[in-house]
Amino acid sequence: MTEADRQEQILELVHQRGFVSIDALAEHFAVTPQTVRRDVNRLCARSLLRRYHGGAGLPSSVENATYQSRQVLHLNEKRRIAAAVVQAVPDRASLFINSGTTMEQVARALLKHRSLRIITNNLHVAHILAENEGFEVLVAGGQVSRRERGLIGDATKEFIGQFKTDLCILGVGGIDEDGTLLDFDFREVRVSQAMAANARQLFVAADHSKFGRAAMARLGVLTEADIFFTDRPPPARIRALLKREQTELRLARD
């Protein structure tokens, strides 16, 4: 097992359990505690874990990992999810796209489409989509979030409210066990909520690491989505919720 694979699995174990001791991780991976401490320290340096006495736990619910870290974390899963999302997007459609690294992959996967009109508060997404000369890309005004490179605030929300699109594609910071959609910045959440409210159809896209992940700002409920795209089967409680509320689940397989 490579160091990168081990660190990926450490992240998954901590997300599943909330806290894992250094000794338990060393035993699980059959490596020394020193090796685990080095892995944990590197993950903490990227704001993906928080170091506690004797082990590692989930990062803060009030601050997300750095954007640069999230751009490479679960990258293959995000690419698969993006490929599944764009299969459901027709040519000549209008759509909202919000902030987040998964949305970057969605934007790249959309480049082969034709005649799309996209409204976004995500500067990364706008830059990517501008490569297609057949697209019309509108960027919301407002305050630039230094951490996310997204537009936020009342001006952004008011701009979004001028439109009614065919689709809204949302990324999220976390999904609580009861299906609540979460994110870290309430100002970004308000923009995402405005996008969802002004679209005829809502897609939510999130990789498996978002299940059970804590964040303090409530965006909405997963069952408000028409289709939920992810890379692994959700926890049983969420699967039951999706089935009961008839929200379609699409898994992006290898």
C-alpha positions as CSV (number, residue, x, y, z in Angstrom):
1,M,0.0,0.0,0.0
2,T,1.4,3.4,-0.9
3,E,1.5,6.3,1.5
4,A,-1.2,8.1,-0.4
5,D,-3.5,5.1,-0.3
6,R,-2.9,4.7,3.4
7,Q,-3.7,8.4,4.1
8,E,-6.9,8.1,2.0
9,Q,-8.0,5.1,4.1
10,I,-7.1,6.9,7.3
11,L,-9.4,9.8,6.3
12,E,-12.2,7.3,5.6
13,L,-11.8,5.6,8.9
14,V,-11.9,8.9,10.8
15,H,-15.0,10.0,8.9
16,Q,-16.7,6.7,9.7
17,R,-15.9,6.8,13.4
18,G,-15.3,10.4,14.3
19,F,-12.1,9.6,16.2
20,V,-9.4,6.9,15.8
21,S,-6.4,6.4,18.1
22,I,-2.9,6.3,16.7
23,D,-2.4,2.8,18.1
24,A,-5.6,1.5,16.4
25,L,-4.5,3.0,13.1
26,A,-1.1,1.4,13.4
27,E,-2.6,-2.0,14.1
28,H,-5.1,-1.6,11.3
29,F,-2.4,-0.9,8.7
30,A,0.3,-3.0,10.2
31,V,2.7,-0.1,10.4
32,T,4.5,1.6,13.3
33,P,2.8,4.4,15.4
34,Q,5.5,6.7,14.1
35,T,4.4,6.1,10.5
36,V,0.8,6.8,11.4
37,R,1.7,10.0,13.3
38,R,3.5,11.2,10.2
39,D,0.5,10.5,8.0
40,V,-1.8,12.2,10.5
41,N,0.4,15.2,10.7
42,R,0.5,15.6,7.0
43,L,-3.3,15.3,6.8
44,C,-3.7,17.8,9.5
45,A,-1.4,20.2,7.7
46,R,-3.8,20.1,4.8
47,S,-6.8,20.7,7.2
48,L,-8.3,17.3,6.4
49,L,-8.0,16.0,10.0
50,R,-7.6,17.4,13.5
51,R,-4.9,16.0,15.8
52,Y,-6.0,15.1,19.3
53,H,-4.1,13.6,22.2
54,G,-3.6,9.9,21.2
55,G,-5.3,10.1,17.9
56,A,-7.1,12.0,15.1
57,G,-10.6,13.3,14.7
58,L,-12.7,15.2,12.2
59,P,-11.7,18.7,11.2
60,S,-13.6,21.8,12.4
61,S,-17.3,22.1,11.5
62,V,-16.8,25.9,11.1
63,E,-13.9,25.9,8.6
64,N,-13.4,23.8,5.5
65,A,-10.2,22.3,4.3
66,T,-8.1,24.5,2.0
67,Y,-9.3,24.8,-1.5
68,Q,-5.9,23.5,-2.8
69,S,-6.2,20.3,-0.6
70,R,-9.8,19.7,-1.8
71,Q,-8.8,20.0,-5.4
72,V,-6.8,16.8,-5.2
73,L,-8.8,14.9,-2.5
74,H,-11.0,12.2,-4.0
75,L,-10.2,13.6,-7.4
76,N,-11.0,10.4,-9.4
77,E,-14.3,10.1,-7.6
78,K,-15.2,13.7,-8.4
79,R,-14.3,13.1,-12.0
80,R,-16.6,10.0,-12.2
81,I,-19.4,11.9,-10.5
82,A,-18.9,14.8,-13.0
83,A,-19.1,12.4,-15.9
84,A,-22.4,11.0,-14.6
85,V,-23.8,14.5,-14.0
86,V,-23.2,15.8,-17.4
87,Q,-24.9,12.8,-19.0
88,A,-28.1,14.2,-17.5
89,V,-27.5,17.7,-18.9
90,P,-28.8,18.3,-22.4
91,D,-27.3,20.6,-25.0
92,R,-28.8,24.1,-25.2
93,A,-29.7,24.1,-21.5
94,S,-29.5,26.9,-19.0
95,L,-28.0,26.1,-15.6
96,F,-26.6,27.4,-12.3
97,I,-23.4,26.0,-10.9
98,N,-22.2,26.9,-7.4
99,S,-18.8,26.9,-5.7
100,G,-16.6,23.9,-4.8
101,T,-14.0,21.6,-6.3
102,T,-16.6,19.0,-7.5
103,M,-18.1,21.7,-9.6
104,E,-14.8,22.3,-11.2
105,Q,-14.8,18.8,-12.5
106,V,-18.4,19.2,-13.6
107,A,-17.4,22.3,-15.6
108,R,-14.5,20.4,-17.3
109,A,-16.9,17.5,-18.2
110,L,-19.4,20.0,-19.7
111,L,-16.9,21.4,-22.2
112,K,-18.0,19.0,-24.9
113,H,-21.6,20.2,-24.7
114,R,-23.1,22.7,-27.1
115,S,-24.8,26.1,-26.6
116,L,-25.1,26.1,-22.8
117,R,-25.9,29.2,-20.8
118,I,-24.3,29.0,-17.4
119,I,-24.7,31.3,-14.4
120,T,-22.1,30.8,-11.7
121,N,-20.6,32.4,-8.6
122,N,-17.5,30.2,-9.0
123,L,-14.6,32.0,-10.6
124,H,-12.8,28.6,-11.2
125,V,-15.8,27.3,-13.0
126,A,-16.2,30.4,-15.1
127,H,-12.6,30.3,-16.2
128,I,-12.9,26.6,-17.3
129,L,-16.2,27.1,-19.1
130,A,-14.9,30.1,-21.0
131,E,-12.8,27.7,-23.1
132,N,-16.0,26.7,-25.0
133,E,-16.8,29.6,-27.4
134,G,-20.3,28.3,-27.8
135,F,-21.1,28.8,-24.2
136,E,-22.6,32.0,-22.6
137,V,-21.1,32.3,-19.1
138,L,-22.5,34.8,-16.7
139,V,-20.6,35.5,-13.4
140,A,-22.5,36.9,-10.5
141,G,-21.3,40.0,-8.9
142,G,-20.5,40.4,-5.2
143,Q,-17.7,40.0,-2.7
144,V,-15.0,37.5,-3.6
145,S,-14.5,34.8,-1.0
146,R,-10.7,34.5,-0.6
147,R,-10.9,30.9,0.5
148,E,-13.2,29.6,-2.2
149,R,-12.7,32.1,-5.0
150,G,-16.5,32.4,-5.2
151,L,-18.8,35.4,-5.2
152,I,-20.9,35.8,-2.0
153,G,-23.2,38.3,-0.4
154,D,-26.5,40.1,-1.0
155,A,-25.5,41.4,-4.4
156,T,-24.7,37.9,-5.6
157,K,-28.0,36.6,-4.3
158,E,-29.9,39.4,-6.0
159,F,-28.1,38.7,-9.3
160,I,-29.1,35.1,-9.1
161,G,-32.7,36.0,-8.5
162,Q,-33.0,37.6,-12.0
163,F,-32.9,34.2,-13.7
164,K,-34.9,31.0,-14.0
165,T,-32.8,28.2,-15.3
166,D,-33.5,24.6,-16.5
167,L,-31.0,23.1,-14.0
168,C,-29.1,23.9,-10.9
169,I,-26.1,21.7,-10.0
170,L,-24.9,22.0,-6.4
171,G,-21.9,20.8,-4.6
172,V,-22.1,20.7,-0.8
173,G,-19.7,20.6,2.2
174,G,-21.4,17.8,4.1
175,I,-24.5,15.6,4.3
176,D,-25.8,14.9,7.8
177,E,-27.1,11.5,8.7
178,D,-30.7,12.8,8.5
179,G,-30.1,14.0,4.9
180,T,-29.5,17.7,5.8
181,L,-27.2,19.4,3.2
182,L,-24.5,21.4,5.0
183,D,-21.8,23.9,4.1
184,F,-19.3,26.0,6.0
185,D,-20.1,29.6,5.0
186,F,-23.7,30.9,5.5
187,R,-23.1,33.5,2.8
188,E,-22.3,30.9,0.2
189,V,-25.2,28.8,1.5
190,R,-27.6,31.8,0.8
191,V,-26.3,31.9,-2.8
192,S,-26.7,28.2,-3.3
193,Q,-30.2,28.3,-1.9
194,A,-31.1,31.1,-4.3
195,M,-29.8,29.0,-7.2
196,A,-31.9,26.0,-6.2
197,A,-35.0,28.1,-5.7
198,N,-34.7,29.6,-9.2
199,A,-34.2,26.4,-11.2
200,R,-36.7,24.0,-12.6
201,Q,-34.6,20.9,-11.7
202,L,-32.0,20.4,-9.0
203,F,-29.0,18.1,-9.1
204,V,-26.8,17.5,-6.0
205,A,-23.3,16.0,-6.5
206,A,-21.1,14.9,-3.6
207,D,-18.5,12.2,-3.1
208,H,-18.7,9.6,-0.3
209,S,-16.5,11.6,2.1
210,K,-19.3,14.1,2.5
211,F,-21.6,11.6,4.3
212,G,-21.6,12.4,8.0
213,R,-19.3,15.3,7.6
214,A,-20.0,18.2,10.0
215,A,-20.5,21.8,8.8
216,M,-22.4,24.5,10.6
217,A,-24.5,26.1,7.9
218,R,-27.7,24.4,6.7
219,L,-28.3,24.5,3.0
220,G,-31.3,22.3,2.6
221,V,-32.4,18.7,2.5
222,L,-31.1,16.1,0.1
223,T,-34.6,15.0,-0.9
224,E,-35.2,18.4,-2.4
225,A,-33.0,17.2,-5.2
226,D,-34.4,15.6,-8.3
227,I,-31.2,13.5,-8.7
228,F,-28.4,12.8,-6.3
229,F,-25.1,11.9,-7.8
230,T,-22.4,10.2,-5.7
231,D,-19.7,7.5,-6.1
232,R,-20.7,5.0,-3.4
233,P,-23.9,3.7,-1.9
234,P,-25.0,6.2,0.9
235,P,-25.5,5.0,4.5
236,A,-28.7,3.0,5.0
237,R,-30.6,5.8,6.6
238,I,-30.0,8.1,3.7
239,R,-30.8,5.4,1.1
240,A,-34.1,4.8,2.9
241,L,-34.8,8.6,2.9
242,L,-34.1,8.9,-0.8
243,K,-36.4,5.9,-1.6
244,R,-39.2,7.2,0.5
245,E,-39.1,10.7,-1.0
246,Q,-38.5,9.4,-4.5
247,T,-35.2,11.2,-5.1
248,E,-33.3,9.4,-7.8
249,L,-29.9,8.1,-6.8
250,R,-27.2,7.7,-9.5
251,L,-23.9,6.0,-8.6
252,A,-20.8,6.9,-10.6
253,R,-19.0,3.6,-11.0
254,D,-15.5,2.9,-12.2
